[in-house]
Amino acid sequence: MRECIRCNIEMVEDLDVKVEGGAYGVKVTQQGIFKENLGKLKCAVCPECGYTETYVQDTSKIKKLVLNNK
């Protein structure tokens, strides 16, 4: 459960982030061309004030990247 940092109420989670005019979402990758997709951005919205935060739901690839860079 994500809580709004402004209102301290439960946010609506697991919403997709789409590029306007496109049917595809936004993904997170390493810098550079043809790098591995590290995760799809999701968002949570506060139903009270509209505050929105983005997050990657599955962080396993990001954790693996951090371990490999140590």
C-alpha positions in Angstrom: 0.0 0.0 0.0 1.3 3.4 -1.0 0.3 6.4 1.1 0.1 9.9 -0.2 2.9 12.1 1.2 0.6 15.1 1.3 -2.8 13.7 2.5 -1.6 10.5 4.3 -4.4 8.4 2.6 -4.1 5.3 0.5 -3.3 5.9 -3.1 -4.8 4.0 -6.1 -1.9 1.9 -7.4 -0.9 -0.3 -10.4 -2.0 2.3 -13.0 -0.4 2.3 -16.4 1.6 5.3 -17.7 1.0 5.9 -21.4 2.4 8.3 -23.9 -0.4 10.5 -25.2 -1.4 9.4 -28.7 0.3 6.0 -28.3 -0.9 2.7 -27.0 2.4 1.8 -25.5 3.8 2.5 -22.0 7.0 4.0 -20.8 9.9 1.7 -19.8 13.1 2.1 -17.8 16.4 1.1 -19.4 20.1 1.6 -18.8 21.6 4.5 -20.7 22.6 3.8 -24.3 21.1 2.2 -27.4 19.5 -1.3 -27.3 20.0 -1.7 -23.5 17.9 -4.2 -21.6 14.4 -3.2 -20.4 14.6 -3.0 -16.6 10.9 -2.5 -16.0 7.7 -0.9 -16.9 6.7 2.3 -15.2 3.5 2.1 -13.1 1.9 5.0 -11.2 -0.1 5.6 -8.1 -2.5 8.5 -7.7 -4.0 10.1 -4.6 -7.7 10.2 -5.0 -7.9 13.3 -2.7 -5.3 15.7 -4.1 -4.2 14.1 -7.3 -0.5 13.7 -6.3 1.0 11.1 -8.6 4.2 9.0 -8.2 5.8 6.6 -10.6 7.5 3.4 -9.7 8.8 0.1 -11.2 6.7 -2.7 -9.8 9.2 -5.5 -10.4 12.6 -4.4 -9.2 14.4 -7.8 -9.6 16.3 -6.6 -12.8 17.4 -3.4 -11.1 18.6 -5.3 -8.0 20.6 -7.6 -10.3 22.1 -4.6 -12.0 23.2 -3.0 -8.7 24.8 -6.3 -7.6 26.7 -6.6 -10.9 28.1 -3.1 -10.6 29.6 -3.6 -7.1 
